[in-house]
Amino acid sequence: VSTQSTWEAVVSTQSTWEAVVSTQSTWEAVVSTQSTWEAVVSTQSTWEAVVSTQSTWGLRENREMSPKTFTVVVSNLLYSKRFGPYFVEPIIAGLDEKGEPFVAGMDLIGATEIAPNFITGGTTEDELTGTAENMWKEGLGPEELQETISQTLLSAVDRDCLAGWGGVVYIITDKGVREVELIGRQD
């Protein structure tokens, strides 16, 4: 009798198992977002390590770090974690000691590229590079540069199904940093 009730329980829970099987795609989505969570944790860990290093350097040297020095510090940090890397692709921008623009990017193990014009990174890197090559030109003022960057970013993320939802544009001048938030497609 007890065996019969066990079998009845299994048969009556068949719909529950069908529900579990039908949610397999949901679980696959949860598993595939694990890399996103790893990226969030990596970003937070990298940020904490960089802030700590920058603070220590500032106290020791009694001056602010230049963008080029900051790039070397971040590159060394990433290279030190090359066997268990942080999943980040930092882009560093600023004005150097002469007031000239400085832009650098690196991969997750710290291989650095210092560019004379622009750097792209992230999941939409290829689309951003192609769009930026077509829209960017030398000698843009702050307003033109903001418009060019905004159009480049929005145009590129429209071509990538993994990106979107907007972005933030930072315009760095000798007068300060201006932040402009962009709202992209919301699908």
Phi, psi and omega per residue, in radians:
V1 nan -0.738 -3.128
S2 -1.160 -0.566 3.102
T3 -1.179 -0.707 3.133
Q4 -1.094 -0.741 -3.139
S5 -1.169 -0.569 3.090
T6 -1.135 -0.778 3.123
W7 -1.138 -0.667 3.091
E8 -1.084 -0.671 3.118
A9 -1.129 -0.706 3.130
V10 -1.132 -0.781 3.131
V11 -1.111 -0.720 -3.111
S12 -1.243 -0.382 3.110
T13 -1.633 0.162 3.112
Q14 -1.038 -0.693 3.128
S15 -1.122 -0.591 3.091
T16 -1.122 -0.765 3.121
W17 -1.129 -0.664 3.080
E18 -1.072 -0.666 3.105
A19 -1.127 -0.711 3.120
V20 -1.124 -0.771 3.131
V21 -1.113 -0.691 -3.119
S22 -1.229 -0.355 3.104
T23 -1.582 0.173 3.128
Q24 -1.008 -0.697 3.139
S25 -1.111 -0.577 3.083
T26 -1.128 -0.775 3.124
W27 -1.137 -0.647 3.074
E28 -1.081 -0.652 3.092
A29 -1.146 -0.699 3.114
V30 -1.121 -0.766 3.131
V31 -1.130 -0.683 -3.120
S32 -1.225 -0.379 3.095
T33 -1.450 -0.028 3.102
Q34 -1.038 -0.682 3.133
S35 -1.126 -0.570 3.080
T36 -1.128 -0.765 3.122
W37 -1.146 -0.672 3.077
E38 -1.064 -0.674 3.122
A39 -1.150 -0.687 3.112
V40 -1.120 -0.810 3.118
V41 -1.096 -0.741 3.114
S42 -1.079 -0.721 3.130
T43 -1.099 -0.797 3.132
Q44 -1.131 -0.748 3.135
S45 -1.121 -0.758 3.120
T46 -1.088 -0.798 -3.139
W47 -1.014 -0.815 3.139
E48 -1.084 -0.739 3.141
A49 -1.161 -0.704 -3.132
V50 -1.193 -0.766 3.125
V51 -1.081 -0.748 3.115
S52 -1.077 -0.828 -3.138
T53 -1.115 -0.738 -3.141
Q54 -1.125 -0.740 3.115
S55 -1.086 -0.798 3.127
T56 -1.087 -0.783 3.130
W57 -1.081 -0.783 3.128
G58 -1.064 -0.697 3.107
L59 -1.196 -0.687 -3.107
R60 -1.257 -0.752 -3.059
E61 -1.583 -0.311 -3.134
N62 1.025 0.704 3.073
R63 -2.798 2.942 3.114
E64 -1.428 2.620 3.134
M65 -1.368 2.377 3.048
S66 -1.324 2.778 3.120
P67 -1.035 -0.622 3.140
K68 -1.171 -0.746 3.096
T69 -1.123 -0.744 3.116
F70 -1.054 -0.674 3.104
T71 -1.077 -0.757 3.129
V72 -1.132 -0.709 3.124
V73 -1.079 -0.826 -3.130
V74 -1.150 -0.726 3.119
S75 -1.054 -0.774 3.110
N76 -1.108 -0.693 3.100
L77 -1.067 -0.833 -3.130
L78 -1.137 -0.701 3.137
Y79 -1.155 -0.580 3.124
S80 -1.150 -0.349 3.122
K81 -1.864 0.413 -3.017
R82 -1.088 -0.454 -3.125
F83 -1.535 -0.231 3.035
G84 -2.540 1.193 -2.884
P85 -1.213 2.705 2.897
Y86 -1.277 2.440 -3.139
F87 -1.600 1.249 -3.141
V88 -2.371 2.697 3.011
E89 -2.268 1.440 -3.043
P90 -1.174 2.533 2.975
I91 -2.114 2.185 -3.086
I92 -2.010 2.241 -3.135
A93 -2.366 2.570 3.110
G94 3.118 -3.025 3.074
L95 -1.912 2.308 3.141
D96 -1.368 -3.003 -3.071
E97 -1.084 -0.476 -3.140
K98 -1.547 -0.036 -3.096
G99 1.471 0.190 3.121
E100 -1.516 2.566 3.115
P101 -1.145 2.475 3.089
F102 -2.264 2.197 3.124
V103 -2.353 2.252 3.114
A104 -2.474 2.656 3.071
G105 -2.417 2.812 3.124
M106 -2.618 2.819 3.091
D107 -1.579 -3.021 -3.009
L108 -1.259 -0.191 3.043
I109 -1.909 0.208 2.998
G110 1.603 0.126 3.062
A111 -1.153 2.084 -2.947
T112 -1.767 2.479 2.994
E113 -2.188 2.097 3.064
I114 -1.806 2.106 -3.035
A115 -1.917 2.588 3.097
P116 -1.388 -0.283 -3.043
N117 -2.207 -1.052 -3.137
F118 -2.675 2.799 3.104
I119 -2.289 2.495 3.034
T120 -2.173 2.760 3.121
G121 -2.846 2.926 3.084
G122 1.733 -2.949 -3.071
T123 -1.178 -0.404 -3.094
T124 -1.816 0.379 -3.042
E125 -0.965 -0.797 -3.109
D126 -1.116 -0.791 3.134
E127 -1.139 -0.713 3.120
L128 -1.108 -0.755 -3.129
T129 -1.079 -0.841 3.136
G130 -1.072 -0.765 -3.135
T131 -1.197 -0.732 -3.138
A132 -1.138 -0.665 3.105
E133 -1.065 -0.552 3.132
N134 -1.441 -0.540 -3.014
M135 -1.730 -0.500 -3.055
W136 -1.401 2.469 3.021
K137 -2.495 2.754 -3.090
E138 -1.196 2.549 3.020
G139 1.451 0.373 3.115
L140 -1.269 2.404 3.028
G141 -1.370 3.021 -3.101
P142 -0.999 -0.737 -3.135
E143 -1.198 -0.768 3.111
E144 -1.133 -0.689 3.130
L145 -1.115 -0.748 3.103
Q146 -1.058 -0.786 -3.137
E147 -1.132 -0.733 3.134
T148 -1.114 -0.805 3.134
I149 -1.112 -0.763 -3.126
S150 -1.066 -0.826 -3.138
Q151 -1.156 -0.663 3.099
T152 -1.088 -0.840 -3.110
L153 -1.111 -0.867 -3.106
L154 -1.154 -0.676 3.121
S155 -1.151 -0.728 -3.105
A156 -1.233 -0.736 -3.104
V157 -1.242 -0.349 3.038
D158 -1.200 -0.344 -3.126
R159 -1.679 0.039 -3.093
D160 -2.205 2.053 -3.083
C161 -1.231 -0.286 3.135
L162 -1.563 -0.128 -3.086
A163 -2.063 3.043 3.099
G164 2.431 -2.796 3.111
W165 1.178 0.102 3.048
G166 1.822 -2.846 -3.109
G167 -3.043 -3.089 3.114
V168 -2.235 2.284 3.097
V169 -1.871 2.237 3.085
Y170 -1.935 2.148 3.060
I171 -1.844 2.039 -3.088
I172 -1.828 2.097 3.064
T173 -2.226 3.057 3.102
D174 -1.201 -0.243 3.108
K175 -1.534 -0.248 -3.140
G176 2.536 -2.928 -3.115
V177 -2.006 2.249 3.079
R178 -1.953 2.334 -3.090
E179 -1.970 2.266 3.112
V180 -2.205 2.154 3.136
E181 -1.625 2.270 3.130
L182 -1.851 2.444 3.088
I183 -1.930 2.076 -3.136
G184 -1.711 -2.850 3.124
R185 -1.132 2.603 -3.030
Q186 -2.005 0.635 3.141
D187 -1.876 nan nan
